[in-house]
Amino acid sequence: MLSAALVSLGVVFVAELGDKSQLITMTYALRHRWWVVLSGVGIAAFLVHGLSVTIGHFLGLTLPQRPIAFAAAIAFLLFAAWTWRDSRAKDDDTQEVRVAEPRFIVFAVVSSFVLAELGDKTMLATVALASDHNWAGVWIGATIGMVAADGVAIAAGALLHRRLPERFLHGMAAVIFALFGFWLLFDNALGLRWLAVAVTGTVAVTAIGTAAVRYRRTRVVSAAESGSAPLDSSPERH
């Protein structure tokens, strides 16, 4: 059991490095408290790898790829719309902004994480390991490995959250969710990779261009305000 746990931990940790799950986790950490995101990741990892072990060790089945990809795409696009709405709400000073309760954030993390991982290479690796290793060891090791790898992403997201403006972080999170949603929809669900590349590329370029224009506009406004400050603060002449 110990050897199975160690092997699974190492395999899953390495497989998660640079995977979309890390980026998803970091995206949530940009907006929410780290312990809430980590709780959701832990629950999702436990569920995903429990399912992987069941499939690999007990059932020997395969999952339907396209329906899962379609459901994941819809979920990510909904998360993108939700995040974008929150960023717009923060711009309205007259509107009271509601902060989502931790249990709702945990549910969002768990649902998006599970949908993203179903049929992913990490899950397939766990299925393969469970087919010829101790199932309990594989389950424990894979769960710990995923939580550890995504903990690195949470730390990166928390660091960025302290250094970057909140409005920018919300916008970036919405764009990332949208990119995942469109890619899963057109590539994984519909099998149209060329369209997935075109759509996600267009969204990315548009987002970068919009951010650049807003940044330049902000710099111009700041320069104008700093230039007029001495005039406003100068004493009146009688």
N, C-alpha and C positions, 0 to 999 in steps of 0.2 A: 504493500500500500504506500509506504514512504517513497519508494523509488518511482511509482506511478505519479505521485503527487509532485515530486521534484521535476520529473520529465515534463509533465503537463504545465507546471508553472513556467519553466524555461521556454517551452515552445510557444505558449500563449503570450507571454510577455514580449518575446521577440516579434511574434506575428502582429501584435498590436502597435508596435512602434511605427509611427507614420501612417497608421490605418485611419480610415474615416471615423472610427469610433473615438479616437483621440481628439480629432478636430471637433466632433460633436460635443464631447465632454468639455473641451476648452471653451466652446461657444456658450454653453450653459454657465460655465464658471465666470464668463465675462459679465453676466447679469445677475447671478444669484450667489448666495453664500456657499462657501466651499463645502461645508459639512452637509448641506442639503443635497448638493450635486453628488457628493461622494456616497451618500446614503442611497440615492437613486441608482447610481452605477453598481453598487454592491448588490442591491436587490435584483437588478437586471442581469448581472453576471451570474448570480446564483440560479436564476430561472433559465437563462439561455443554456448554460452548461449542464444544468439538470436535464433539460430537453435533449441536449447533444448526447449525454451519457445514455439516456433512455433509448434514443434512436440507435446509437452505435452498439451498445452492449445487449440490449434486450429485444429490440425490434428489427434492426437492420433495414430501416426504411429510408427513403429520401423525401425531401420536402419539395412541394411545388414552387418553383422559383418565381414564375411570372406573377401569380396572384399575390405573393408576399411582397415582391418588388413594387407592384401597383399600390398596395396598401401603405407601404413605407413611403412611397412618393407623395401620396395624398397627405399623409401625416406630416411630412417635412414641409410641404407647401402651406399647410395650416399653421404650423409653428412659425414659418416665415411671416405670414400675415399677422399673427398674434404679436410677434416681436416688433414688427413695423408699426402696428397700431400703438403699442406701448411707447415707442420712440416718438410718435407724433403727439401722443397725449402729454408727454413731458414738455413739449414745446408750447403748450397752451397754459399760460399762467393762471387763467381763470377756471381751469378744469381741475378738479381734484383727482389726483392720480392714485389708483388703488394698487397696493402692493400685494402680489399674489401670495397666498399662504404657503408655507413650506410643503404641506401635504399635496397641494396641486402641482407644485414644481417637481416633487418626487415622482408623481404620477406621469408628468410629461417626460421626465428623463427616462423613466423605466420603459414607457411605451415606445418612445423614439429609439431608444437603445436596443430594445428587443427586436423591433422591426428591422433596424439596420443590420443587426448581427445574424438574423435568420438567413441561412444559406451563405454567409460570409466565410472567408477562408479560415478564420479563427474557429468558427463553429465546425467546419468540415474537419479541421485538424483534431478537434476534441472528439468528434465522432470516430475518426480513425484510431485515436489513442484508446478510446473506450472499448473498441472492438477486440483488443488483445491485451489490455492492461486491467488492473483492478479498478472497477468503476468508481468506487468511493474516492480512491486516491486521485483519479483523473478529475472528478468533480471538484474536489477541494483545491487541487493544484491549479486547475484552469481558472477557477473563480478568483483565487488570490493573485494569479498572474495578471488577469485582466484589471482587477482593481488597482494593482500596483502600477501598471502601465498607464492607466487613465488618471491615476493620482498625479503623475508627472504633468499631464495635460491640465489638470485642475490647478496645480501650482502655477503653471504658466498663465492660465486665464486670470487667476487672482492677482498676479503681478501686473498684468496688463490693465486690469480693472483699476488699480491704484494710480496708474501713470497716464491713462488716456481719458478723454472726456466721455461722459456717460452716453451722450447722444451719439457720438461716433461708434461706441461699442455696440449700442443697440442696432444701429444701422448695419454694422459689419456682421453681427449675428444674424440679422434678417437675410442678408445677402447669402451668407454661408448656408443657411437652411434652404433657401430657394435653389441654390446651385445643386445641393444634394437631391432635392425633390425633383428638379427637372432632369438630372442625370439618371436617377432611378426610374423615372417615368419613361423617358425616351429610349434609354439604352437597355436597362434590365427588364423592364416590363414589355416594351414594344419591340425591342431588338433593332432600333434605328440609331446606331451609334453616330452616324454622320449628323443626324438631326440633334442628337444630344450634345455633340461638340459645338454645333452652330448655336444652339440656344444658350448653353452655359457660357460659351465664349462671349456672346452678345450681352448677356446679363452682367458678366464680370467686367467687360470693357465699359458698359454703361455706368456701372456702379463706381468704377475707378474715375471715369470722366466727371461724374456728378460730384464725387468727393473732392476732386481737384478744383472744380469750379467753385464749390462752396468754401474750400480752404482759401482760395485766392480772394474771394469776396470778403471773407472774414478778416484777412490780412489788410485789405483796403480799408474796411470800416475801422479796424483798430488803429491803422495809421492816421486816418482822418480824425478820429477821436483824440489820439495823443497829440496831433498837431494843433487841435483847437483848444486843448486843455489849458495851455498857458494864457490864451486870450481870455478864457472864461474866468480864470483865477486872478487876473491882473486887477489891481485896485482901480477904482473909478477916479477920473480926474475932474476936479471942480474948477 
